[in-house]
């Protein structure tokens, strides 16, 4: 019985660790999406600047 209870406790600890990892991974994905948005904005700004320079 103690062995089964011990296994249940270990599984619960593992589940908590997996949940924490999922949260961290979600943050990485959000950070990557933010970086992508910023890069797209920079690309758009550079395109506008290039067009402006070509007109001058």
PQR file with spaces between the fields and no chain letter, atoms N, CA, C, O and H, PARSE charges and radii, in Angstrom:
ATOM       1  N    UNK     1       0.826   -1.199    0.000 -0.4000 1.5000
ATOM       2  CA   UNK     1       0.000    0.000    0.000 -0.0000 2.0000
ATOM       3  C    UNK     1       0.866    1.258    0.000  0.5500 1.7000
ATOM       4  O    UNK     1       0.599    2.217   -0.724 -0.5500 1.4000
ATOM       5  N    UNK     2       1.920    1.230    0.838 -0.4000 1.5000
ATOM       6  CA   UNK     2       2.821    2.383    0.885 -0.0000 2.0000
ATOM       7  C    UNK     2       3.504    2.594   -0.459  0.5500 1.7000
ATOM       8  O    UNK     2       3.743    3.725   -0.881 -0.5500 1.4000
ATOM       9  H    UNK     2       2.137    0.451    1.427  0.4000 1.0000
ATOM      10  N    UNK     3       3.812    1.483   -1.121 -0.4000 1.5000
ATOM      11  CA   UNK     3       4.464    1.560   -2.424 -0.0000 2.0000
ATOM      12  C    UNK     3       3.541    2.228   -3.432  0.5500 1.7000
ATOM      13  O    UNK     3       3.984    3.065   -4.219 -0.5500 1.4000
ATOM      14  H    UNK     3       3.617    0.564   -0.778  0.4000 1.0000
ATOM      15  N    UNK     4       2.274    1.868   -3.415 -0.4000 1.5000
ATOM      16  CA   UNK     4       1.300    2.461   -4.338 -0.0000 2.0000
ATOM      17  C    UNK     4       1.132    3.951   -4.048  0.5500 1.7000
ATOM      18  O    UNK     4       1.086    4.763   -4.973 -0.5500 1.4000
ATOM      19  H    UNK     4       1.914    1.188   -2.776  0.4000 1.0000
ATOM      20  N    UNK     5       1.044    4.305   -2.794 -0.4000 1.5000
ATOM      21  CA   UNK     5       0.919    5.708   -2.402 -0.0000 2.0000
ATOM      22  C    UNK     5       2.161    6.494   -2.824  0.5500 1.7000
ATOM      23  O    UNK     5       2.057    7.631   -3.286 -0.5500 1.4000
ATOM      24  H    UNK     5       1.081    3.646   -2.043  0.4000 1.0000
ATOM      25  N    UNK     6       3.313    5.893   -2.665 -0.4000 1.5000
ATOM      26  CA   UNK     6       4.561    6.523   -3.081 -0.0000 2.0000
ATOM      27  C    UNK     6       4.572    6.755   -4.593  0.5500 1.7000
ATOM      28  O    UNK     6       5.004    7.813   -5.052 -0.5500 1.4000
ATOM      29  H    UNK     6       3.398    4.970   -2.290  0.4000 1.0000
ATOM      30  N    UNK     7       4.106    5.787   -5.361 -0.4000 1.5000
ATOM      31  CA   UNK     7       4.047    5.923   -6.820 -0.0000 2.0000
ATOM      32  C    UNK     7       3.079    7.029   -7.230  0.5500 1.7000
ATOM      33  O    UNK     7       3.353    7.787   -8.160 -0.5500 1.4000
ATOM      34  H    UNK     7       3.755    4.928   -4.988  0.4000 1.0000
ATOM      35  N    UNK     8       1.961    7.117   -6.542 -0.4000 1.5000
ATOM      36  CA   UNK     8       0.981    8.167   -6.832 -0.0000 2.0000
ATOM      37  C    UNK     8       1.589    9.540   -6.563  0.5500 1.7000
ATOM      38  O    UNK     8       1.402   10.471   -7.347 -0.5500 1.4000
ATOM      39  H    UNK     8       1.738    6.502   -5.787  0.4000 1.0000
ATOM      40  N    UNK     9       2.312    9.664   -5.460 -0.4000 1.5000
ATOM      41  CA   UNK     9       2.966   10.936   -5.137 -0.0000 2.0000
ATOM      42  C    UNK     9       4.008   11.297   -6.185  0.5500 1.7000
ATOM      43  O    UNK     9       4.114   12.461   -6.572 -0.5500 1.4000
ATOM      44  H    UNK     9       2.464    8.908   -4.823  0.4000 1.0000
ATOM      45  N    UNK    10       4.779   10.316   -6.650 -0.4000 1.5000
ATOM      46  CA   UNK    10       5.790   10.563   -7.676 -0.0000 2.0000
ATOM      47  C    UNK    10       5.129   10.969   -8.998  0.5500 1.7000
ATOM      48  O    UNK    10       5.626   11.852   -9.697 -0.5500 1.4000
ATOM      49  H    UNK    10       4.692    9.371   -6.335  0.4000 1.0000
ATOM      50  N    UNK    11       4.026   10.332   -9.332 -0.4000 1.5000
ATOM      51  CA   UNK    11       3.300   10.696  -10.557 -0.0000 2.0000
ATOM      52  C    UNK    11       2.761   12.117  -10.464  0.5500 1.7000
ATOM      53  O    UNK    11       2.781   12.855  -11.448 -0.5500 1.4000
ATOM      54  H    UNK    11       3.622    9.615   -8.765  0.4000 1.0000
ATOM      55  N    UNK    12       2.287   12.498   -9.301 -0.4000 1.5000
ATOM      56  CA   UNK    12       1.787   13.856   -9.097 -0.0000 2.0000
ATOM      57  C    UNK    12       2.919   14.868   -9.252  0.5500 1.7000
ATOM      58  O    UNK    12       2.732   15.919   -9.864 -0.5500 1.4000
ATOM      59  H    UNK    12       2.271   11.899   -8.501  0.4000 1.0000
ATOM      60  N    UNK    13       4.095   14.556   -8.697 -0.4000 1.5000
ATOM      61  CA   UNK    13       5.250   15.440   -8.862 -0.0000 2.0000
ATOM      62  C    UNK    13       5.620   15.562  -10.337  0.5500 1.7000
ATOM      63  O    UNK    13       5.925   16.654  -10.818 -0.5500 1.4000
ATOM      64  H    UNK    13       4.247   13.702   -8.199  0.4000 1.0000
ATOM      65  N    UNK    14       5.592   14.444  -11.049 -0.4000 1.5000
ATOM      66  CA   UNK    14       5.920   14.458  -12.477 -0.0000 2.0000
ATOM      67  C    UNK    14       4.899   15.293  -13.250  0.5500 1.7000
ATOM      68  O    UNK    14       5.269   16.040  -14.156 -0.5500 1.4000
ATOM      69  H    UNK    14       5.344   13.557  -10.659  0.4000 1.0000
ATOM      70  N    UNK    15       3.637   15.174  -12.903 -0.4000 1.5000
ATOM      71  CA   UNK    15       2.594   15.946  -13.582 -0.0000 2.0000
ATOM      72  C    UNK    15       2.806   17.440  -13.366  0.5500 1.7000
ATOM      73  O    UNK    15       2.643   18.232  -14.294 -0.5500 1.4000
ATOM      74  H    UNK    15       3.336   14.567  -12.167  0.4000 1.0000
ATOM      75  N    UNK    16       3.164   17.820  -12.158 -0.4000 1.5000
ATOM      76  CA   UNK    16       3.424   19.227  -11.847 -0.0000 2.0000
ATOM      77  C    UNK    16       4.598   19.740  -12.677  0.5500 1.7000
ATOM      78  O    UNK    16       4.544   20.837  -13.233 -0.5500 1.4000
ATOM      79  H    UNK    16       3.296   17.176  -11.405  0.4000 1.0000
ATOM      80  N    UNK    17       5.661   18.935  -12.757 -0.4000 1.5000
ATOM      81  CA   UNK    17       6.825   19.335  -13.553 -0.0000 2.0000
ATOM      82  C    UNK    17       6.458   19.484  -15.030  0.5500 1.7000
ATOM      83  O    UNK    17       6.907   20.418  -15.695 -0.5500 1.4000
ATOM      84  H    UNK    17       5.705   18.044  -12.305  0.4000 1.0000
ATOM      85  N    UNK    18       5.648   18.571  -15.535 -0.4000 1.5000
ATOM      86  CA   UNK    18       5.206   18.653  -16.935 -0.0000 2.0000
ATOM      87  C    UNK    18       4.384   19.913  -17.155  0.5500 1.7000
ATOM      88  O    UNK    18       4.553   20.591  -18.168 -0.5500 1.4000
ATOM      89  H    UNK    18       5.283   17.812  -14.996  0.4000 1.0000
ATOM      90  N    UNK    19       3.499   20.237  -16.222 -0.4000 1.5000
ATOM      91  CA   UNK    19       2.696   21.455  -16.338 -0.0000 2.0000
ATOM      92  C    UNK    19       3.586   22.702  -16.344  0.5500 1.7000
ATOM      93  O    UNK    19       3.352   23.628  -17.121 -0.5500 1.4000
ATOM      94  H    UNK    19       3.362   19.686  -15.399  0.4000 1.0000
ATOM      95  N    UNK    20       4.603   22.727  -15.480 -0.4000 1.5000
ATOM      96  CA   UNK    20       5.530   23.862  -15.451 -0.0000 2.0000
ATOM      97  C    UNK    20       6.280   23.973  -16.772  0.5500 1.7000
ATOM      98  O    UNK    20       6.482   25.075  -17.282 -0.5500 1.4000
ATOM      99  H    UNK    20       4.793   21.976  -14.849  0.4000 1.0000
ATOM     100  N    UNK    21       6.691   22.840  -17.326 -0.4000 1.5000
ATOM     101  CA   UNK    21       7.397   22.835  -18.605 -0.0000 2.0000
ATOM     102  C    UNK    21       6.491   23.355  -19.718  0.5500 1.7000
ATOM     103  O    UNK    21       6.932   24.116  -20.579 -0.5500 1.4000
ATOM     104  H    UNK    21       6.527   21.945  -16.912  0.4000 1.0000
ATOM     105  N    UNK    22       5.217   22.940  -19.697 -0.4000 1.5000
ATOM     106  CA   UNK    22       4.266   23.418  -20.708 -0.0000 2.0000
ATOM     107  C    UNK    22       4.114   24.932  -20.641  0.5500 1.7000
ATOM     108  O    UNK    22       4.054   25.600  -21.674 -0.5500 1.4000
ATOM     109  H    UNK    22       4.859   22.322  -18.997  0.4000 1.0000
ATOM     110  N    UNK    23       4.051   25.472  -19.436 -0.4000 1.5000
ATOM     111  CA   UNK    23       3.923   26.923  -19.260 -0.0000 2.0000
ATOM     112  C    UNK    23       5.158   27.622  -19.815  0.5500 1.7000
ATOM     113  O    UNK    23       5.043   28.620  -20.526 -0.5500 1.4000
ATOM     114  H    UNK    23       4.099   24.930  -18.597  0.4000 1.0000
ATOM     115  N    UNK    24       6.336   27.101  -19.491 -0.4000 1.5000
ATOM     116  CA   UNK    24       7.572   27.711  -19.997 -0.0000 2.0000
ATOM     117  C    UNK    24       7.627   27.634  -21.517  0.5500 1.7000
ATOM     118  O    UNK    24       8.022   28.594  -22.179 -0.5500 1.4000
ATOM     119  H    UNK    24       6.430   26.290  -18.913  0.4000 1.0000
ATOM     120  N    UNK    25       7.235   26.501  -22.062 -0.4000 1.5000
ATOM     121  CA   UNK    25       7.235   26.336  -23.513 -0.0000 2.0000
ATOM     122  C    UNK    25       6.248   27.299  -24.157  0.5500 1.7000
ATOM     123  O    UNK    25       6.529   27.853  -25.220 -0.5500 1.4000
ATOM     124  H    UNK    25       6.914   25.721  -21.524  0.4000 1.0000
ATOM     125  N    UNK    26       5.112   27.500  -23.535 -0.4000 1.5000
ATOM     126  CA   UNK    26       4.132   28.465  -24.049 -0.0000 2.0000
ATOM     127  C    UNK    26       4.722   29.871  -24.066  0.5500 1.7000
ATOM     128  O    UNK    26       4.489   30.635  -25.003 -0.5500 1.4000
ATOM     129  H    UNK    26       4.884   27.050  -22.672  0.4000 1.0000
ATOM     130  N    UNK    27       5.477   30.208  -23.043 -0.4000 1.5000
ATOM     131  CA   UNK    27       6.121   31.533  -22.990 -0.0000 2.0000
ATOM     132  C    UNK    27       7.133   31.681  -24.119  0.5500 1.7000
ATOM     133  O    UNK    27       7.237   32.750  -24.722 -0.5500 1.4000
ATOM     134  H    UNK    27       5.666   29.588  -22.281  0.4000 1.0000
ATOM     135  N    UNK    28       7.875   30.622  -24.408 -0.4000 1.5000
ATOM     136  CA   UNK    28       8.853   30.665  -25.504 -0.0000 2.0000
ATOM     137  C    UNK    28       8.134   30.895  -26.828  0.5500 1.7000
ATOM     138  O    UNK    28       8.592   31.679  -27.659 -0.5500 1.4000
ATOM     139  H    UNK    28       7.790   29.754  -23.918  0.4000 1.0000
ATOM     140  N    UNK    29       7.021   30.219  -27.019 -0.4000 1.5000
ATOM     141  CA   UNK    29       6.251   30.384  -28.254 -0.0000 2.0000
ATOM     142  C    UNK    29       5.741   31.822  -28.360  0.5500 1.7000
ATOM     143  O    UNK    29       5.815   32.427  -29.429 -0.5500 1.4000
ATOM     144  H    UNK    29       6.649   29.583  -26.343  0.4000 1.0000
ATOM     145  N    UNK    30       5.232   32.364  -27.273 -0.4000 1.5000
ATOM     146  CA   UNK    30       4.744   33.749  -27.273 -0.0000 2.0000
ATOM     147  C    UNK    30       5.891   34.714  -27.569  0.5500 1.7000
ATOM     148  O    UNK    30       5.730   35.650  -28.352 -0.5500 1.4000
ATOM     149  H    UNK    30       5.171   31.872  -26.404  0.4000 1.0000
ATOM     150  N    UNK    31       7.043   34.489  -26.946 -0.4000 1.5000
ATOM     151  CA   UNK    31       8.205   35.345  -27.200 -0.0000 2.0000
ATOM     152  C    UNK    31       8.628   35.266  -28.661  0.5500 1.7000
ATOM     153  O    UNK    31       8.984   36.280  -29.260 -0.5500 1.4000
ATOM     154  H    UNK    31       7.174   33.729  -26.310  0.4000 1.0000
ATOM     155  N    UNK    32       8.590   34.072  -29.235 -0.4000 1.5000
ATOM     156  CA   UNK    32       8.956   33.907  -30.644 -0.0000 2.0000
ATOM     157  C    UNK    32       7.961   34.632  -31.544  0.5500 1.7000
ATOM     158  O    UNK    32       8.355   35.250  -32.533 -0.5500 1.4000
ATOM     159  H    UNK    32       8.301   33.248  -28.749  0.4000 1.0000
ATOM     160  N    UNK    33       6.690   34.560  -31.212 -0.4000 1.5000
ATOM     161  CA   UNK    33       5.671   35.270  -31.992 -0.0000 2.0000
ATOM     162  C    UNK    33       5.871   36.781  -31.890  0.5500 1.7000
ATOM     163  O    UNK    33       5.739   37.497  -32.883 -0.5500 1.4000
ATOM     164  H    UNK    33       6.370   34.058  -30.409  0.4000 1.0000
ATOM     165  N    UNK    34       6.188   37.263  -30.690 -0.4000 1.5000
ATOM     166  CA   UNK    34       6.463   38.697  -30.505 -0.0000 2.0000
ATOM     167  C    UNK    34       7.657   39.130  -31.346  0.5500 1.7000
ATOM     168  O    UNK    34       7.627   40.185  -31.978 -0.5500 1.4000
ATOM     169  H    UNK    34       6.294   36.682  -29.883  0.4000 1.0000
ATOM     170  N    UNK    35       8.701   38.319  -31.351 -0.4000 1.5000
ATOM     171  CA   UNK    35       9.890   38.638  -32.143 -0.0000 2.0000
ATOM     172  C    UNK    35       9.547   38.663  -33.630  0.5500 1.7000
ATOM     173  O    UNK    35      10.041   39.513  -34.370 -0.5500 1.4000
ATOM     174  H    UNK    35       8.725   37.461  -30.838  0.4000 1.0000
ATOM     175  N    UNK    36       8.715   37.746  -34.058 -0.4000 1.5000
ATOM     176  CA   UNK    36       8.300   37.691  -35.470 -0.0000 2.0000
ATOM     177  C    UNK    36       7.542   38.964  -35.844  0.5500 1.7000
ATOM     178  O    UNK    36       7.769   39.537  -36.909 -0.5500 1.4000
ATOM     179  H    UNK    36       8.314   37.055  -33.457  0.4000 1.0000
ATOM     180  N    UNK    37       6.653   39.398  -34.972 -0.4000 1.5000
ATOM     181  CA   UNK    37       5.893   40.625  -35.221 -0.0000 2.0000
ATOM     182  C    UNK    37       6.843   41.826  -35.303  0.5500 1.7000
ATOM     183  O    UNK    37       6.710   42.675  -36.185 -0.5500 1.4000
ATOM     184  H    UNK    37       6.470   38.933  -34.106  0.4000 1.0000
ATOM     185  N    UNK    38       7.795   41.884  -34.379 -0.4000 1.5000
ATOM     186  CA   UNK    38       8.751   42.990  -34.398 -0.0000 2.0000
ATOM     187  C    UNK    38       9.591   42.977  -35.672  0.5500 1.7000
ATOM     188  O    UNK    38       9.847   44.027  -36.261 -0.5500 1.4000
ATOM     189  H    UNK    38       7.903   41.194  -33.663  0.4000 1.0000
ATOM     190  N    UNK    39      10.016   41.793  -36.094 -0.4000 1.5000
ATOM     191  CA   UNK    39      10.804   41.696  -37.331 -0.0000 2.0000
ATOM     192  C    UNK    39       9.980   42.107  -38.545  0.5500 1.7000
ATOM     193  O    UNK    39      10.492   42.766  -39.449 -0.5500 1.4000
ATOM     194  H    UNK    39       9.807   40.940  -35.616  0.4000 1.0000
ATOM     195  N    UNK    40       8.719   41.724  -38.568 -0.4000 1.5000
ATOM     196  CA   UNK    40       7.858   42.133  -39.677 -0.0000 2.0000
ATOM     197  C    UNK    40       7.677   43.648  -39.695  0.5500 1.7000
ATOM     198  O    UNK    40       7.646   44.260  -40.762 -0.5500 1.4000
ATOM     199  H    UNK    40       8.303   41.189  -37.833  0.4000 1.0000
ATOM     200  N    UNK    41       7.557   44.247  -38.520 -0.4000 1.5000
ATOM     201  CA   UNK    41       7.450   45.702  -38.431 -0.0000 2.0000
ATOM     202  C    UNK    41       8.725   46.380  -38.903  0.5500 1.7000
ATOM     203  O    UNK    41       8.680   47.393  -39.601 -0.5500 1.4000
ATOM     204  H    UNK    41       7.582   43.750  -37.653  0.4000 1.0000
ATOM     205  N    UNK    42       9.854   45.818  -38.520 -0.4000 1.5000
ATOM     206  CA   UNK    42      11.138   46.364  -38.966 -0.0000 2.0000
ATOM     207  C    UNK    42      11.278   46.239  -40.476  0.5500 1.7000
ATOM     208  O    UNK    42      11.738   47.168  -41.140 -0.5500 1.4000
ATOM     209  H    UNK    42       9.891   44.995  -37.953  0.4000 1.0000
ATOM     210  N    UNK    43      10.888   45.104  -41.013 -0.4000 1.5000
ATOM     211  CA   UNK    43      10.946   44.891  -42.458 -0.0000 2.0000
ATOM     212  C    UNK    43      10.084   45.918  -43.184  0.5500 1.7000
ATOM     213  O    UNK    43      10.495   46.480  -44.199 -0.5500 1.4000
ATOM     214  H    UNK    43      10.515   44.349  -40.473  0.4000 1.0000
ATOM     215  N    UNK    44       8.882   46.159  -42.654 -0.4000 1.5000
ATOM     216  CA   UNK    44       7.990   47.149  -43.267 -0.0000 2.0000
ATOM     217  C    UNK    44       8.611   48.543  -43.196  0.5500 1.7000
ATOM     218  O    UNK    44       8.557   49.297  -44.167 -0.5500 1.4000
ATOM     219  H    UNK    44       8.548   45.703  -41.830  0.4000 1.0000
ATOM     220  N    UNK    45       9.197   48.884  -42.059 -0.4000 1.5000
ATOM     221  CA   UNK    45       9.837   50.195  -41.917 -0.0000 2.0000
ATOM     222  C    UNK    45      10.999   50.354  -42.892  0.5500 1.7000
ATOM     223  O    UNK    45      11.173   51.415  -43.492 -0.5500 1.4000
ATOM     224  H    UNK    45       9.241   48.271  -41.270  0.4000 1.0000
ATOM     225  N    UNK    46      11.785   49.306  -43.046 -0.4000 1.5000
ATOM     226  CA   UNK    46      12.910   49.361  -43.981 -0.0000 2.0000
ATOM     227  C    UNK    46      12.435   49.489  -45.429  0.5500 1.7000
ATOM     228  O    UNK    46      13.062   50.178  -46.233 -0.5500 1.4000
ATOM     229  H    UNK    46      11.644   48.444  -42.558  0.4000 1.0000
ATOM     230  N    UNK    47      11.343   48.833  -45.753 -0.4000 1.5000
ATOM     231  CA   UNK    47      10.783   48.937  -47.103 -0.0000 2.0000
ATOM     232  C    UNK    47      10.322   50.362  -47.375  0.5500 1.7000
ATOM     233  O    UNK    47      10.571   50.909  -48.449 -0.5500 1.4000
ATOM     234  H    UNK    47      10.833   48.273  -45.099  0.4000 1.0000
ATOM     235  N    UNK    48       9.645   50.960  -46.392 -0.4000 1.5000
ATOM     236  CA   UNK    48       9.185   52.350  -46.536 -0.0000 2.0000
ATOM     237  C    UNK    48      10.391   53.280  -46.681  0.5500 1.7000
ATOM     238  O    UNK    48      10.389   54.176  -47.525 -0.5500 1.4000
ATOM     239  H    UNK    48       9.442   50.515  -45.520  0.4000 1.0000
ATOM     240  N    UNK    49      11.416   53.064  -45.859 -0.4000 1.5000
ATOM     241  CA   UNK    49      12.618   53.889  -45.934 -0.0000 2.0000
ATOM     242  C    UNK    49      13.297   53.744  -47.297  0.5500 1.7000
ATOM     243  O    UNK    49      13.741   54.729  -47.885 -0.5500 1.4000
ATOM     244  H    UNK    49      11.417   52.336  -45.174  0.4000 1.0000
ATOM     245  N    UNK    50      13.371   52.529  -47.783 -0.4000 1.5000
ATOM     246  CA   UNK    50      13.985   52.284  -49.089 -0.0000 2.0000
ATOM     247  C    UNK    50      13.217   53.012  -50.190  0.5500 1.7000
ATOM     248  O    UNK    50      13.819   53.647  -51.056 -0.5500 1.4000
ATOM     249  H    UNK    50      13.010   51.728  -47.305  0.4000 1.0000
ATOM     250  N    UNK    51      11.888   52.920  -50.156 -0.4000 1.5000
ATOM     251  CA   UNK    51      11.070   53.608  -51.160 -0.0000 2.0000
ATOM     252  C    UNK    51      11.270   55.116  -51.073  0.5500 1.7000
ATOM     253  O    UNK    51      11.372   55.796  -52.094 -0.5500 1.4000
ATOM     254  H    UNK    51      11.399   52.404  -49.453  0.4000 1.0000
ATOM     255  N    UNK    52      11.324   55.631  -49.857 -0.4000 1.5000
ATOM     256  CA   UNK    52      11.512   57.063  -49.661 -0.0000 2.0000
ATOM     257  C    UNK    52      12.866   57.499  -50.213  0.5500 1.7000
ATOM     258  O    UNK    52      12.967   58.546  -50.853 -0.5500 1.4000
ATOM     259  H    UNK    52      11.240   55.078  -49.028  0.4000 1.0000
ATOM     260  N    UNK    53      13.909   56.700  -49.969 -0.4000 1.5000
ATOM     261  CA   UNK    53      15.261   57.016  -50.454 -0.0000 2.0000
ATOM     262  C    UNK    53      15.313   56.971  -51.982  0.5500 1.7000
ATOM     263  O    UNK    53      15.999   57.774  -52.613 -0.5500 1.4000
ATOM     264  H    UNK    53      13.827   55.849  -49.449  0.4000 1.0000
ATOM     265  N    UNK    54      14.586   56.032  -52.563 -0.4000 1.5000
ATOM     266  CA   UNK    54      14.570   55.920  -54.021 -0.0000 2.0000
ATOM     267  C    UNK    54      13.862   57.108  -54.664  0.5500 1.7000
ATOM     268  O    UNK    54      14.202   57.506  -55.778 -0.5500 1.4000
ATOM     269  H    UNK    54      14.028   55.379  -52.051  0.4000 1.0000
ATOM     270  N    UNK    55      12.877   57.675  -53.965 -0.4000 1.5000
ATOM     271  CA   UNK    55      12.140   58.823  -54.491 -0.0000 2.0000
ATOM     272  C    UNK    55      12.961   60.099  -54.424  0.5500 1.7000
ATOM     273  O    UNK    55      12.716   61.030  -55.192 -0.5500 1.4000
ATOM     274  H    UNK    55      12.601   57.351  -53.060  0.4000 1.0000
ATOM     275  N    UNK    56      13.914   60.160  -53.533 -0.4000 1.5000
ATOM     276  CA   UNK    56      14.723   61.376  -53.347 -0.0000 2.0000
ATOM     277  C    UNK    56      15.788   61.511  -54.387  0.5500 1.7000
ATOM     278  O    UNK    56      16.550   62.478  -54.369 -0.5500 1.4000
ATOM     279  H    UNK    56      14.113   59.404  -52.909  0.4000 1.0000
